[in-house]
Amino acid sequence: MAQAITLARPYARAAFEVAHAAGSLAAWSQALAFAAEVAKDPRVAGLGNDPRVLSAQLVALHLPTDVAADAPFAQFLAEMAEQRRMALLPEVADLYEAFKRESESQLLVKVTSAMALDAAQAEQLKVSLKRRFKREIELETKVDASLLAGVVIDTGEQVIDGSARGRLAQLASALAH
């Protein structure tokens, strides 16, 4: 996983810089998301290292129908295909989205709670996190009943564990030492 991220980072950075310069961050985001989904398909994944499959064929498989074959995105895919790096597209798409959020002063926050958050709770949490991190907040929520109560907030750089399970673990650790 770490090696794939390391290999994908320069491609994601290059894609972001080209899209940013052209003012087409959203279009590239959609195109990368499409290409990443294609790359995840097990029927397509094996073709990336097959020497019988030409780079142009790989590009055609991963290129969204609304993108021209001579567009910068197609050229980007062609470069990845030439280097036999199409399998990295899911990581490239994820890293691209992170670069895009950073440029737009957005922060993706993953919130895991013991019970589903209602709309008012989610909005209150977004306001609090926006005030703390001074950025626009995009919440990704999921439910994990094993937390017992409370929430775990993961910003990617910082984790705030306000769950009952986390507090019990802290107590057990304190008692053990």
C-alpha positions in Angstrom: 0.0 0.0 0.0 2.7 2.5 1.0 4.6 1.7 -2.2 1.5 2.3 -4.4 0.9 5.6 -2.7 4.6 6.6 -3.2 4.4 5.7 -6.9 1.0 7.4 -7.4 2.0 10.7 -5.7 3.9 12.2 -8.7 1.1 11.3 -11.1 -1.5 12.8 -8.8 0.6 16.0 -8.3 1.1 16.3 -12.1 -2.6 15.8 -12.8 -3.5 18.4 -10.1 -1.1 20.9 -11.5 -2.4 20.5 -15.1 -6.0 20.6 -14.0 -5.4 23.6 -11.7 -3.6 25.5 -14.5 -6.4 24.8 -16.9 -9.1 25.7 -14.3 -10.7 22.3 -14.7 -10.3 20.7 -11.2 -13.9 19.3 -11.2 -13.7 17.8 -14.7 -10.4 16.1 -13.9 -11.8 14.9 -10.6 -14.7 13.2 -12.4 -12.5 11.8 -15.1 -10.1 10.4 -12.5 -12.9 8.9 -10.5 -14.2 7.1 -13.7 -10.7 5.9 -14.6 -10.1 4.7 -11.1 -13.3 2.7 -11.0 -12.4 1.1 -14.3 -8.9 0.2 -13.0 -10.5 -1.5 -9.9 -12.5 -3.8 -12.1 -10.9 -7.2 -11.9 -11.5 -7.8 -15.6 -9.5 -4.7 -16.5 -6.8 -4.9 -13.7 -5.0 -7.9 -15.3 -4.7 -6.1 -18.6 -2.3 -3.5 -17.3 0.7 -5.8 -17.4 -0.3 -7.8 -20.4 2.2 -7.1 -23.1 -0.3 -8.0 -25.8 -2.5 -5.0 -24.8 -1.3 -1.8 -26.3 -1.1 1.4 -24.3 -3.7 3.0 -26.7 -6.1 0.2 -25.8 -5.6 0.8 -22.1 -6.3 4.5 -22.5 -9.4 3.8 -24.5 -10.7 1.5 -21.7 -10.1 4.1 -19.0 -11.1 7.3 -20.9 -14.6 8.6 -20.1 -16.8 8.9 -23.2 -17.1 12.7 -22.8 -13.3 13.3 -22.9 -11.7 13.7 -26.3 -8.9 11.4 -27.3 -6.5 14.3 -27.6 -7.4 16.1 -24.4 -4.8 16.6 -21.6 -6.5 13.9 -19.5 -6.1 11.4 -22.4 -2.5 12.4 -22.7 -2.1 11.9 -18.9 -3.6 8.4 -19.2 -1.3 7.6 -22.2 1.7 8.5 -20.1 0.5 6.2 -17.3 -0.2 3.4 -19.8 3.2 3.8 -21.3 4.8 3.3 -17.9 2.4 0.4 -17.1 1.0 2.3 -14.1 -2.7 2.1 -14.8 -3.2 0.0 -11.6 -2.3 3.1 -9.6 -5.3 5.0 -10.8 -7.3 4.5 -7.6 -4.5 5.9 -5.5 -3.9 8.7 -8.0 -7.6 9.7 -7.8 -7.5 9.7 -3.9 -4.3 11.8 -3.8 -5.7 14.1 -6.5 -8.8 14.7 -4.4 -6.6 15.4 -1.3 -4.7 18.0 -3.4 -7.9 19.5 -4.6 -9.4 19.8 -1.2 -6.2 21.4 0.1 -6.3 24.0 -2.7 -9.9 24.7 -1.9 -9.2 25.0 1.8 -11.4 21.9 2.5 -10.8 19.2 5.0 -12.2 15.7 4.8 -13.1 14.5 8.3 -14.1 10.9 8.9 -16.4 10.6 11.8 -17.2 7.2 13.4 -20.0 7.2 15.9 -21.7 4.7 18.1 -25.1 5.7 16.7 -26.0 7.5 13.5 -25.7 11.3 13.6 -28.8 13.2 12.7 -28.6 16.2 10.4 -28.5 18.8 13.3 -25.7 16.9 15.0 -23.6 16.6 11.8 -24.1 20.3 11.1 -23.1 21.3 14.7 -20.0 19.1 14.4 -19.1 20.7 11.0 -19.4 24.2 12.5 -17.2 23.2 15.5 -14.6 21.6 13.3 -14.6 24.6 10.9 -13.9 26.9 13.8 -11.1 24.7 15.1 -9.4 23.9 11.8 -10.3 27.2 10.0 -11.3 25.3 6.8 -14.4 24.1 5.1 -15.3 20.7 6.4 -16.6 17.7 4.4 -17.9 15.0 6.7 -17.8 11.3 6.0 -19.7 9.5 8.6 -20.1 5.8 9.6 -21.5 3.9 12.5 -19.6 1.5 14.7 -21.6 0.1 17.6 -18.4 -1.2 19.2 -17.5 2.3 20.3 -20.3 2.0 22.9 -20.9 5.8 22.9 -19.3 9.0 21.6 -17.4 9.6 18.4 -13.9 9.2 16.8 -12.9 12.1 14.6 -10.1 11.5 12.0 -8.8 14.4 10.0 -6.1 12.4 8.4 -3.4 14.2 10.4 -5.1 14.1 13.8 -7.4 11.7 15.5 -9.7 12.8 18.4 -11.1 9.8 20.2 -14.1 10.8 22.2 -15.6 7.3 22.4 -16.4 5.3 25.5 -14.3 2.5 24.1 -11.3 4.8 23.8 -11.7 6.2 27.3 -11.9 2.7 28.7 -8.7 1.8 26.9 -7.0 4.8 28.4 -8.2 3.8 31.8 -7.0 0.2 31.3 -3.6 1.5 30.2 -3.3 3.8 33.2 -4.2 1.0 35.6 -1.7 -1.3 34.0 1.1 1.1 34.4 
